[in-house]
Amino acid sequence: TIVWGNYAVVGVNTSPDFVNPSGNLQIINMDSKQVIRIMDLGGQPDSLALSPDKTFIAVAIENERDEDLNDGLLPQLPAGFLVIVDSSSSDPMDWTSSNVDLSGLDGVLYDSDPEPEYVDINEDNLCVITMQENNALVLVDLSSGSIVKSFTAGTVALDMIDIEDNGIVELTSSLTDVPREPDAVTWIGKDYFATADEGDLDGGGRGFTIYDTDGNVVYTSGTE
């Protein structure tokens, strides 16, 4: 959910199952508490963000995997994508949307099944997208709808961690070459963004990382 002026904008997942994902964007007048418009998204929304100048709303259409199917391994189609809503009009009835295909990109582990997770937008209307299970990040220029860059989130070494599911907290183990698997992401100014490396499919980085827009790691929390 985001707030645009007097409106709450809510992404609603209406998917009946994993292979038939669906969802919409519901725009609510907060004075009347009425839904004034429903925009079909064509898939299952996860995260949405409003640009600082309020001219764009980015929606990550994840079309998430079934964790009980094939041990949750990817790919599991249909593929997710990005929806760009042009919210430059003060009247939500005039808003329009377009889709950005995120398949086939560099640095994505399963490029046929991107599963975008989380989005954020900087003041240049550059959108950063995390692909958690794919251990990847994508930058999209919302003004043109073009992909600027995609790259892997990289790997980390984890020390003094608990890896045994035995009901006991034992911070005595280590792992190497663990994919970070970023979940949430937020811009730090125009040139840097930070990711929460939660992990999901392969364990995950268990920390946070700061990148520049070229995809370079400028800080990683390590064991801190």
One Martini backbone bead per residue (centre of mass of N, CA, C, O) as a GRO file, in nm:
protein
  224
    1THR     BB    1   0.097   0.036   0.021
    2ILE     BB    2   0.006   0.368  -0.084
    3VAL     BB    3   0.030   0.733  -0.085
    4TRP     BB    4  -0.176   0.962  -0.290
    5GLY     BB    5  -0.265   1.195  -0.129
    6ASN     BB    6  -0.612   1.095  -0.095
    7TYR     BB    7  -0.480   0.811  -0.173
    8ALA     BB    8  -0.505   0.464  -0.173
    9VAL     BB    9  -0.268   0.212  -0.286
   10VAL     BB   10  -0.353  -0.131  -0.375
   11GLY     BB   11  -0.227  -0.449  -0.373
   12VAL     BB   12  -0.406  -0.737  -0.515
   13ASN     BB   13  -0.442  -1.075  -0.455
   14THR     BB   14  -0.635  -1.311  -0.688
   15SER     BB   15  -0.516  -1.587  -0.687
   16PRO     BB   16  -0.611  -1.926  -0.721
   17ASP     BB   17  -0.309  -1.991  -0.815
   18PHE     BB   18   0.015  -2.040  -0.940
   19VAL     BB   19  -0.078  -2.073  -1.264
   20ASN     BB   20  -0.310  -1.824  -1.203
   21PRO     BB   21  -0.224  -1.527  -1.191
   22SER     BB   22  -0.360  -1.240  -1.001
   23GLY     BB   23  -0.444  -0.879  -1.011
   24ASN     BB   24  -0.470  -0.551  -0.841
   25LEU     BB   25  -0.544  -0.199  -0.839
   26GLN     BB   26  -0.652  -0.013  -0.561
   27ILE     BB   27  -0.842   0.290  -0.536
   28ILE     BB   28  -0.869   0.503  -0.245
   29ASN     BB   29  -1.082   0.706  -0.083
   30MET     BB   30  -1.020   0.833   0.237
   31ASP     BB   31  -1.288   0.983   0.292
   32SER     BB   32  -1.507   0.765   0.173
   33LYS     BB   33  -1.394   0.466   0.159
   34GLN     BB   34  -1.367   0.423  -0.160
   35VAL     BB   35  -1.357   0.249  -0.449
   36ILE     BB   36  -1.273   0.411  -0.763
   37ARG     BB   37  -1.051   0.192  -0.867
   38ILE     BB   38  -0.963  -0.083  -1.099
   39MET     BB   39  -0.649  -0.232  -1.185
   40ASP     BB   40  -0.526  -0.444  -1.396
   41LEU     BB   41  -0.216  -0.656  -1.379
   42GLY     BB   42  -0.180  -0.972  -1.479
   43GLY     BB   43  -0.098  -1.041  -1.170
   44GLN     BB   44   0.105  -1.091  -0.883
   45PRO     BB   45   0.144  -0.879  -0.634
   46ASP     BB   46   0.383  -0.732  -0.414
   47SER     BB   47   0.534  -0.461  -0.479
   48LEU     BB   48   0.519  -0.097  -0.413
   49ALA     BB   49   0.596   0.233  -0.566
   50LEU     BB   50   0.663   0.582  -0.522
   51SER     BB   51   0.757   0.849  -0.660
   52PRO     BB   52   0.872   1.150  -0.548
   53ASP     BB   53   0.689   1.301  -0.789
   54LYS     BB   54   0.425   1.109  -0.849
   55THR     BB   55   0.442   0.985  -1.162
   56PHE     BB   56   0.506   0.691  -1.035
   57ILE     BB   57   0.420   0.336  -1.033
   58ALA     BB   58   0.561   0.046  -0.897
   59VAL     BB   59   0.512  -0.310  -0.987
   60ALA     BB   60   0.563  -0.623  -0.854
   61ILE     BB   61   0.530  -0.918  -1.050
   62GLU     BB   62   0.591  -1.229  -0.933
   63ASN     BB   63   0.468  -1.506  -0.958
   64GLU     BB   64   0.500  -1.721  -0.750
   65ARG     BB   65   0.611  -1.994  -0.610
   66ASP     BB   66   0.584  -2.336  -0.536
   67GLU     BB   67   0.718  -2.484  -0.250
   68ASP     BB   68   0.579  -2.785  -0.314
   69LEU     BB   69   0.722  -2.776  -0.595
   70ASN     BB   70   1.004  -2.921  -0.651
   71ASP     BB   71   1.117  -2.778  -0.386
   72GLY     BB   72   1.082  -2.478  -0.522
   73LEU     BB   73   1.203  -2.479  -0.790
   74LEU     BB   74   1.344  -2.335  -1.061
   75PRO     BB   75   1.124  -2.298  -1.290
   76GLN     BB   76   0.789  -2.112  -1.258
   77LEU     BB   77   0.532  -2.072  -1.445
   78PRO     BB   78   0.470  -1.767  -1.480
   79ALA     BB   79   0.614  -1.481  -1.540
   80GLY     BB   80   0.729  -1.202  -1.429
   81PHE     BB   81   0.690  -0.837  -1.375
   82LEU     BB   82   0.658  -0.493  -1.467
   83VAL     BB   83   0.464  -0.218  -1.349
   84ILE     BB   84   0.374   0.095  -1.500
   85VAL     BB   85   0.241   0.384  -1.352
   86ASP     BB   86   0.082   0.670  -1.464
   87SER     BB   87   0.056   0.935  -1.197
   88SER     BB   88   0.049   1.246  -1.301
   89SER     BB   89  -0.235   1.263  -1.242
   90SER     BB   90  -0.477   1.379  -1.010
   91ASP     BB   91  -0.653   1.166  -1.168
   92PRO     BB   92  -0.691   0.824  -1.146
   93MET     BB   93  -0.867   0.788  -1.410
   94ASP     BB   94  -0.594   0.869  -1.594
   95TRP     BB   95  -0.442   0.629  -1.548
   96THR     BB   96  -0.165   0.435  -1.668
   97SER     BB   97  -0.025   0.128  -1.819
   98SER     BB   98   0.281  -0.077  -1.819
   99ASN     BB   99   0.507  -0.326  -1.936
  100VAL     BB  100   0.799  -0.517  -1.815
  101ASP     BB  101   1.028  -0.728  -1.930
  102LEU     BB  102   1.242  -0.964  -1.717
  103SER     BB  103   1.351  -1.152  -1.923
  104GLY     BB  104   1.673  -1.243  -2.023
  105LEU     BB  105   1.885  -1.155  -1.807
  106ASP     BB  106   2.154  -1.054  -1.660
  107GLY     BB  107   2.237  -1.232  -1.355
  108VAL     BB  108   2.011  -1.450  -1.383
  109LEU     BB  109   1.952  -1.766  -1.299
  110TYR     BB  110   1.628  -1.765  -1.400
  111ASP     BB  111   1.543  -1.593  -1.682
  112SER     BB  112   1.237  -1.714  -1.722
  113ASP     BB  113   1.199  -1.653  -1.381
  114PRO     BB  114   1.225  -1.367  -1.208
  115GLU     BB  115   1.060  -1.279  -0.957
  116PRO     BB  116   0.978  -1.005  -0.847
  117GLU     BB  117   0.986  -0.847  -0.519
  118TYR     BB  118   1.117  -0.543  -0.507
  119VAL     BB  119   1.067  -0.178  -0.484
  120ASP     BB  120   1.236   0.132  -0.592
  121ILE     BB  121   1.259   0.504  -0.608
  122ASN     BB  122   1.414   0.766  -0.741
  123GLU     BB  123   1.454   1.105  -0.843
  124ASP     BB  124   1.511   0.978  -1.152
  125ASN     BB  125   1.320   0.733  -1.203
  126LEU     BB  126   1.474   0.488  -1.074
  127CYS     BB  127   1.435   0.140  -1.069
  128VAL     BB  128   1.459  -0.104  -0.819
  129ILE     BB  129   1.502  -0.467  -0.840
  130THR     BB  130   1.427  -0.764  -0.684
  131MET     BB  131   1.554  -1.120  -0.709
  132GLN     BB  132   1.574  -1.343  -0.483
  133GLU     BB  133   1.591  -1.637  -0.614
  134ASN     BB  134   1.799  -1.503  -0.843
  135ASN     BB  135   2.018  -1.313  -0.728
  136ALA     BB  136   1.902  -1.013  -0.826
  137LEU     BB  137   1.933  -0.697  -1.019
  138VAL     BB  138   1.728  -0.413  -1.134
  139LEU     BB  139   1.723  -0.142  -1.375
  140VAL     BB  140   1.463   0.112  -1.434
  141ASP     BB  141   1.335   0.336  -1.663
  142LEU     BB  142   1.031   0.484  -1.629
  143SER     BB  143   1.009   0.689  -1.868
  144SER     BB  144   1.085   0.445  -2.091
  145GLY     BB  145   1.093   0.131  -1.992
  146SER     BB  146   1.397   0.070  -1.954
  147ILE     BB  147   1.677  -0.124  -1.927
  148VAL     BB  148   1.982  -0.054  -1.771
  149LYS     BB  149   2.032  -0.299  -1.552
  150SER     BB  150   2.187  -0.623  -1.474
  151PHE     BB  151   2.264  -0.822  -1.168
  152THR     BB  152   2.428  -0.976  -0.943
  153ALA     BB  153   2.443  -1.010  -0.584
  154GLY     BB  154   2.607  -1.239  -0.498
  155THR     BB  155   2.841  -1.348  -0.246
  156VAL     BB  156   2.898  -1.514   0.077
  157ALA     BB  157   3.049  -1.546   0.392
  158LEU     BB  158   2.962  -1.756   0.676
  159ASP     BB  159   2.995  -1.697   1.024
  160MET     BB  160   2.867  -1.797   1.302
  161ILE     BB  161   2.630  -2.020   1.245
  162ASP     BB  162   2.305  -2.167   1.206
  163ILE     BB  163   2.231  -2.495   1.027
  164GLU     BB  164   2.060  -2.654   1.242
  165ASP     BB  165   1.749  -2.840   1.284
  166ASN     BB  166   1.748  -2.889   1.653
  167GLY     BB  167   1.647  -2.658   1.872
  168ILE     BB  168   1.938  -2.519   1.861
  169VAL     BB  169   2.156  -2.257   1.936
  170GLU     BB  170   2.443  -2.271   1.701
  171LEU     BB  171   2.729  -2.055   1.654
  172THR     BB  172   2.951  -2.277   1.465
  173SER     BB  173   2.912  -2.225   1.163
  174SER     BB  174   2.981  -2.251   0.800
  175LEU     BB  175   2.973  -2.065   0.482
  176THR     BB  176   3.010  -2.067   0.123
  177ASP     BB  177   2.886  -1.912  -0.141
  178VAL     BB  178   2.635  -1.731  -0.063
  179PRO     BB  179   2.356  -1.613  -0.163
  180ARG     BB  180   2.197  -1.324  -0.083
  181GLU     BB  181   1.902  -1.274  -0.151
  182PRO     BB  182   1.722  -1.020  -0.200
  183ASP     BB  183   1.458  -0.828  -0.087
  184ALA     BB  184   1.470  -0.557   0.022
  185VAL     BB  185   1.472  -0.202  -0.100
  186THR     BB  186   1.679   0.108  -0.087
  187TRP     BB  187   1.742   0.424  -0.133
  188ILE     BB  188   2.056   0.628  -0.135
  189GLY     BB  189   1.968   0.839  -0.304
  190LYS     BB  190   2.091   0.809  -0.649
  191ASP     BB  191   2.366   0.597  -0.625
  192TYR     BB  192   2.234   0.420  -0.388
  193PHE     BB  193   2.166   0.086  -0.246
  194ALA     BB  194   1.978  -0.124  -0.020
  195THR     BB  195   1.986  -0.463   0.105
  196ALA     BB  196   1.793  -0.733   0.221
  197ASP     BB  197   1.949  -1.047   0.301
  198GLU     BB  198   1.748  -1.310   0.355
  199GLY     BB  199   1.653  -1.519   0.181
  200ASP     BB  200   1.523  -1.865   0.059
  201LEU     BB  201   1.631  -2.092  -0.140
  202ASP     BB  202   1.973  -2.078  -0.030
  203GLY     BB  203   1.956  -1.904   0.265
  204GLY     BB  204   2.141  -1.654   0.258
  205GLY     BB  205   2.317  -1.364   0.382
  206ARG     BB  206   2.231  -1.231   0.663
  207GLY     BB  207   2.210  -0.916   0.564
  208PHE     BB  208   2.366  -0.622   0.419
  209THR     BB  209   2.371  -0.413   0.113
  210ILE     BB  210   2.574  -0.187  -0.084
  211TYR     BB  211   2.511  -0.019  -0.391
  212ASP     BB  212   2.570   0.072  -0.705
  213THR     BB  213   2.461   0.140  -1.037
  214ASP     BB  214   2.694  -0.078  -1.143
  215GLY     BB  215   2.698  -0.324  -0.912
  216ASN     BB  216   2.867  -0.241  -0.678
  217VAL     BB  217   3.016  -0.317  -0.380
  218VAL     BB  218   3.043  -0.086  -0.093
  219TYR     BB  219   2.880  -0.269   0.122
  220THR     BB  220   2.905  -0.516   0.392
  221SER     BB  221   2.812  -0.663   0.697
  222GLY     BB  222   2.858  -0.950   0.749
  223THR     BB  223   2.909  -1.019   1.100
  224GLU     BB  224   2.756  -0.754   1.226
   0.00000   0.00000   0.00000
